[in-house]
Amino acid sequence: MTEKEKVENISYWKKTAEKFFEDGKYLEALEAYESMARLDPQNALAWKGMATAFSLLDKPYEALESLNKALNIDPADLETLEIKGLILKKLLEENEEELDRLKTSKSN
């Protein structure tokens, strides 16, 4: 595949993923972003898109993995850092609730 074809394919998958997001088809959007990442593993946008799709599919740990890959590519991306922080905060809150329930059930 030539560089021009690669760029065209990445552009196609990006537009396809965005359309799927607009239509609420998050699994399909995820697959489109995965296609982008296969074509260009150093494409931070592809990893961020995958993270968004994973998050909307209620797969926060997979979202974090994708965000970490995006941050390895672009460590200074503040938006990615903020999204990662929000996901970690949500997971912490959920785990604290579960710990409280376990503590309460053990003390009874």
Phi and psi restraints in degrees (value plus and minus 20) as a CYANA .aco file:
   2 THR   PHI     -95.2   -55.2
   2 THR   PSI     144.4   184.4
   3 GLU   PHI     -81.8   -41.8
   3 GLU   PSI     -58.7   -18.7
   4 LYS   PHI     -83.5   -43.5
   4 LYS   PSI     -63.9   -23.9
   5 GLU   PHI     -83.3   -43.3
   5 GLU   PSI     -59.7   -19.7
   6 LYS   PHI     -81.4   -41.4
   6 LYS   PSI     -67.2   -27.2
   7 VAL   PHI     -81.5   -41.5
   7 VAL   PSI     -62.3   -22.3
   8 GLU   PHI     -83.7   -43.7
   8 GLU   PSI     -61.8   -21.8
   9 ASN   PHI     -85.4   -45.4
   9 ASN   PSI     -61.4   -21.4
  10 ILE   PHI     -82.1   -42.1
  10 ILE   PSI     -63.6   -23.6
  11 SER   PHI     -81.1   -41.1
  11 SER   PSI     -62.3   -22.3
  12 TYR   PHI     -80.3   -40.3
  12 TYR   PSI     -68.8   -28.8
  13 TRP   PHI     -86.4   -46.4
  13 TRP   PSI     -53.9   -13.9
  14 LYS   PHI     -84.0   -44.0
  14 LYS   PSI     -68.0   -28.0
  15 LYS   PHI     -83.0   -43.0
  15 LYS   PSI     -60.0   -20.0
  16 THR   PHI     -82.9   -42.9
  16 THR   PSI     -64.9   -24.9
  17 ALA   PHI     -82.4   -42.4
  17 ALA   PSI     -64.1   -24.1
  18 GLU   PHI     -81.7   -41.7
  18 GLU   PSI     -59.6   -19.6
  19 LYS   PHI     -85.0   -45.0
  19 LYS   PSI     -63.4   -23.4
  20 PHE   PHI     -81.4   -41.4
  20 PHE   PSI     -60.7   -20.7
  21 PHE   PHI     -80.4   -40.4
  21 PHE   PSI     -66.0   -26.0
  22 GLU   PHI     -76.9   -36.9
  22 GLU   PSI     -56.4   -16.4
  23 ASP   PHI    -106.8   -66.8
  23 ASP   PSI     -19.1    20.9
  24 GLY   PHI      54.4    94.4
  24 GLY   PSI      -1.0    39.0
  25 LYS   PHI    -118.8   -78.8
  25 LYS   PSI      59.6    99.6
  26 TYR   PHI     -92.4   -52.4
  26 TYR   PSI     -54.7   -14.7
  27 LEU   PHI     -85.0   -45.0
  27 LEU   PSI     -61.9   -21.9
  28 GLU   PHI     -87.0   -47.0
  28 GLU   PSI     -57.8   -17.8
  29 ALA   PHI     -82.3   -42.3
  29 ALA   PSI     -62.8   -22.8
  30 LEU   PHI     -77.1   -37.1
  30 LEU   PSI     -67.0   -27.0
  31 GLU   PHI     -82.2   -42.2
  31 GLU   PSI     -57.2   -17.2
  32 ALA   PHI     -87.1   -47.1
  32 ALA   PSI     -62.9   -22.9
  33 TYR   PHI     -86.3   -46.3
  33 TYR   PSI     -54.1   -14.1
  34 GLU   PHI     -83.1   -43.1
  34 GLU   PSI     -57.5   -17.5
  35 SER   PHI     -83.9   -43.9
  35 SER   PSI     -59.4   -19.4
  36 MET   PHI     -80.9   -40.9
  36 MET   PSI     -65.4   -25.4
  37 ALA   PHI     -86.7   -46.7
  37 ALA   PSI     -53.3   -13.3
  38 ARG   PHI     -85.7   -45.7
  38 ARG   PSI     -58.4   -18.4
  39 LEU   PHI     -91.3   -51.3
  39 LEU   PSI     -56.2   -16.2
  40 ASP   PHI    -164.6  -124.6
  40 ASP   PSI      68.4   108.4
  41 PRO   PHI     -80.7   -40.7
  41 PRO   PSI     -36.2     3.8
  42 GLN   PHI    -116.0   -76.0
  42 GLN   PSI      -3.4    36.6
  43 ASN   PHI    -109.6   -69.6
  43 ASN   PSI      79.7   119.7
  44 ALA   PHI     -80.8   -40.8
  44 ALA   PSI     -54.4   -14.4
  45 LEU   PHI     -81.5   -41.5
  45 LEU   PSI     -58.4   -18.4
  46 ALA   PHI     -82.4   -42.4
  46 ALA   PSI     -64.0   -24.0
  47 TRP   PHI     -88.2   -48.2
  47 TRP   PSI     -57.3   -17.3
  48 LYS   PHI     -85.9   -45.9
  48 LYS   PSI     -60.4   -20.4
  49 GLY   PHI     -82.8   -42.8
  49 GLY   PSI     -61.7   -21.7
  50 MET   PHI     -82.0   -42.0
  50 MET   PSI     -61.7   -21.7
  51 ALA   PHI     -81.3   -41.3
  51 ALA   PSI     -62.5   -22.5
  52 THR   PHI     -82.9   -42.9
  52 THR   PSI     -65.2   -25.2
  53 ALA   PHI     -82.8   -42.8
  53 ALA   PSI     -66.1   -26.1
  54 PHE   PHI     -78.6   -38.6
  54 PHE   PSI     -62.0   -22.0
  55 SER   PHI     -82.7   -42.7
  55 SER   PSI     -64.0   -24.0
  56 LEU   PHI     -89.4   -49.4
  56 LEU   PSI     -42.1    -2.1
  57 LEU   PHI    -110.6   -70.6
  57 LEU   PSI      -9.1    30.9
  58 ASP   PHI      38.9    78.9
  58 ASP   PSI      26.8    66.8
  59 LYS   PHI    -146.0  -106.0
  59 LYS   PSI      51.6    91.6
  60 PRO   PHI     -84.9   -44.9
  60 PRO   PSI     -52.8   -12.8
  61 TYR   PHI     -89.4   -49.4
  61 TYR   PSI     -57.8   -17.8
  62 GLU   PHI     -87.8   -47.8
  62 GLU   PSI     -56.1   -16.1
  63 ALA   PHI     -81.3   -41.3
  63 ALA   PSI     -63.6   -23.6
  64 LEU   PHI     -82.4   -42.4
  64 LEU   PSI     -60.5   -20.5
  65 GLU   PHI     -79.3   -39.3
  65 GLU   PSI     -64.3   -24.3
  66 SER   PHI     -86.4   -46.4
  66 SER   PSI     -59.6   -19.6
  67 LEU   PHI     -83.9   -43.9
  67 LEU   PSI     -59.5   -19.5
  68 ASN   PHI     -82.0   -42.0
  68 ASN   PSI     -59.0   -19.0
  69 LYS   PHI     -85.6   -45.6
  69 LYS   PSI     -61.0   -21.0
  70 ALA   PHI     -83.1   -43.1
  70 ALA   PSI     -60.0   -20.0
  71 LEU   PHI     -91.0   -51.0
  71 LEU   PSI     -49.4    -9.4
  72 ASN   PHI     -85.0   -45.0
  72 ASN   PSI     -51.4   -11.4
  73 ILE   PHI     -99.5   -59.5
  73 ILE   PSI     -63.6   -23.6
  74 ASP   PHI    -155.9  -115.9
  74 ASP   PSI      62.3   102.3
  75 PRO   PHI     -84.1   -44.1
  75 PRO   PSI     -38.0     2.0
  76 ALA   PHI    -113.8   -73.8
  76 ALA   PSI     -13.1    26.9
  77 ASP   PHI     -94.8   -54.8
  77 ASP   PSI      80.9   120.9
  78 LEU   PHI     -83.6   -43.6
  78 LEU   PSI     -56.9   -16.9
  79 GLU   PHI     -81.6   -41.6
  79 GLU   PSI     -63.8   -23.8
  80 THR   PHI     -84.2   -44.2
  80 THR   PSI     -61.4   -21.4
  81 LEU   PHI     -81.9   -41.9
  81 LEU   PSI     -60.7   -20.7
  82 GLU   PHI     -85.5   -45.5
  82 GLU   PSI     -62.9   -22.9
  83 ILE   PHI     -82.7   -42.7
  83 ILE   PSI     -63.7   -23.7
  84 LYS   PHI     -80.2   -40.2
  84 LYS   PSI     -63.1   -23.1
  85 GLY   PHI     -80.1   -40.1
  85 GLY   PSI     -61.4   -21.4
  86 LEU   PHI     -84.9   -44.9
  86 LEU   PSI     -62.2   -22.2
  87 ILE   PHI     -85.8   -45.8
  87 ILE   PSI     -63.9   -23.9
  88 LEU   PHI     -82.5   -42.5
  88 LEU   PSI     -59.4   -19.4
  89 LYS   PHI     -82.9   -42.9
  89 LYS   PSI     -64.7   -24.7
  90 LYS   PHI     -82.1   -42.1
  90 LYS   PSI     -64.1   -24.1
  91 LEU   PHI     -84.3   -44.3
  91 LEU   PSI     -59.6   -19.6
  92 LEU   PHI     -81.9   -41.9
  92 LEU   PSI     -65.2   -25.2
  93 GLU   PHI     -81.4   -41.4
  93 GLU   PSI     -64.4   -24.4
  94 GLU   PHI     -83.7   -43.7
  94 GLU   PSI     -61.6   -21.6
  95 ASN   PHI     -89.6   -49.6
  95 ASN   PSI     -54.5   -14.5
  96 GLU   PHI     -84.1   -44.1
  96 GLU   PSI     -61.6   -21.6
  97 GLU   PHI     -81.0   -41.0
  97 GLU   PSI     -63.5   -23.5
  98 GLU   PHI     -85.4   -45.4
  98 GLU   PSI     -61.8   -21.8
  99 LEU   PHI     -82.3   -42.3
  99 LEU   PSI     -61.9   -21.9
 100 ASP   PHI     -81.4   -41.4
 100 ASP   PSI     -62.0   -22.0
 101 ARG   PHI     -82.9   -42.9
 101 ARG   PSI     -63.4   -23.4
 102 LEU   PHI     -84.0   -44.0
 102 LEU   PSI     -62.7   -22.7
 103 LYS   PHI     -82.4   -42.4
 103 LYS   PSI     -62.2   -22.2
 104 THR   PHI     -84.9   -44.9
 104 THR   PSI     -63.0   -23.0
 105 SER   PHI     -89.4   -49.4
 105 SER   PSI     -52.4   -12.4
 106 LYS   PHI     -94.2   -54.2
 106 LYS   PSI     -51.1   -11.1
 107 SER   PHI    -100.0   -60.0
 107 SER   PSI     -32.1     7.9
